[in-house]
Amino acid sequence: LKFDESKRDEVNSSKLPPLEVRGGVISTKGKRGYMEDYHIMTHNLFGQKDLHLFAVFDGHGGDGAAKFVTDKLTEHLKPLLDNKEPKAVLKQAFY
């Protein structure tokens, strides 16, 4: 979600360093002979500064759905983001 810089003063944080978002990924294969889980970790989504997407998709007995969502989610979000706030877009994307 996008950080609202206007809220910075409300928490008396004018001396805070710039917001920095970091992420990391580690995967461990379980009992099955192949990995079923997928993830998305994208900084500055669609070139928008401070808009990041982090997601984990658990295969639960097969990787088909997790792979499909990983491949398609960002392309599905792109047209939704054109004229809306990220929070509303994520809600619309999943309901």
N, C-alpha and C positions, 0 to 999 in steps of 0.2 A: 504494500500500500504506500501511497505517496505521503511523505512527511510534510506537514503543514508548518512552514516557517513562521507564519503569523502567530502561532501558539507558543513560540519560543519564549516570549516575554512573560507569558502567564505563569510560568514556573520559575521565573527569575533566573533564567539560564543564558543571559546575554553573553556570558563569558565562557560558555561551553565551546569546545572545539567543533568544527563542522561535523555533521552526521556522516558516519562511514558505515556502510553495510558490507559485511563479509559473509561468506558461506563456504561450506566444505561438504564433501560427500565421502562416505565409506559404505561399502557393500559387503555383505557376507552371505554366501550361498548356504542355504539350509540343507535339509536331508535330500532334496531332489538333486538330480545331476546337472541342473542348469539354473541360471538366475531368472527369477520371475518378476522381479521388481524393477521399476524404472523411476527416473526422477527428472525434474526440470530445475535448473538453477541459472537464471538469466538476470544479469544486472542491466539497468537502463533499458528496460523493455521498450522496443520500437523506437529507440533513440530518445526516450523521455527520461531526463535526469531524475534520479531518485524514485523511479518506478521499477520495482524488481518483482520477479516471480520465482518463488521457491515452492516446489511441490514434490511429493513422494507418492508413488502409486504401487500398491502391494498386489502381486499377482494372484494370490489365493488359489493355487491349484492350476495355474496356467498364466502365460504372459500376454495373451492376446489383448485383453481389455486394457491392461496397464500400458502396453506398447502403443495401442491405438490412441489413448488419451495423451500420452507423451508426444506423439506425432502430430496430433490435431488441435490440442488446446490453444496454443499460441495463435494459430491461424484463425481459430474461432473467436478469440478475444479481440483481434485486431479491428474488425469493423465495429465491434461494440464500443471500443474505446474512443472512436473518432469524436463523439460529442457528449461523452458521459464521464462521470467521476469513476475512478477505479473500483470503489466499494460497490457501487450500483452495477457495474459491469460484471464483477465476480458473482454477485447474487443472481443476476440474469443468466449467467453462463451455466449455473448449476441447478436452476429451478425452471 
